[in-house]
Amino acid sequence: MLRRPRDRARPLRRPAAVLLFAALAAACALEQKMAVEVIDAPLRERGDELKASKARRGELHLGPYAIVDIALDRVKDAAPLLSDTQPRPSTFYSLEFDLRRDARTWHARCLAERRIAQNIDFAAAADESHDEVALACTLHDPEARDWSLKAAGDVGRGLNGEVVGASAEDVAFSVEVLARRRFFRAVARELPFPVAQLRQAKVAAAAMLLDTPERAWLGPELSDAGRELAITVLVALRLLPLGEEPLRG
């Protein structure tokens, strides 16, 4: 009786899959390490780190904070947020979500505009995206006060903005979305994904990796309400389409 020859490739499938998984995990860890290193060292070392935990589909949980009722939609008609001196095709997005901690709820409502780069051929040749981005959010806190988040910039180079209260002089945070890591004055390397950092009086007070799995840092000097505001701002930046991916049609 002839025996069927053994499939020599079959025993390698499981080890090969394990090796592939290990390689992907190592690459992911390296990307996260590179992104984490752009966060100011005092915040990394002394801040409270929050990591995304398992949540229902369509929700995000970061430590004690639950981000729920997330609605991100493309908007056909909206008032431009970017200067239209040189009109180019734009895509608009609306975002709403609630941030909850215990009995306290924040509500965020945002509009973002992403416009095709002025020199799209140059950007394509360099394998970079230089689409312009602007966003405006209203953040409603549990005490029925409104906070305003505004930021603008270049997808490939980063964004800058601020968070203010009812009075324009009531600046809670300055906002920066980092897309590159600078090694020397003229040398910068593109990050694998953006990193958001909030500052108070030029000192980093909160930060977040704008990618999956989400990680955030909150400075020890922030009050409970300040932490809630910071996380609401960071989550808005995380959920809006600010990455290197092309505009969606």
Protein Blocks (a to p, Z undefined) as FASTA:
>chain_A
ZZddddfklmmmmmmmmmmmmmmmmmmmmmmmmmmmmpcfklmmmmccdddddddehiac
ehjbccehiacdddfbdcdfbdckbgcddddddddddddehjbccdddddddddddfblm
lmmmnopafbdcddddddddfkopacdddddddfknopcdddddfblklcfbdcdddfbd
cfblmlccddfbdcddddeehiafbdcddbddddddddfkbcfklmmmmmmmmmmmmmpc
cbfbdcdZZ
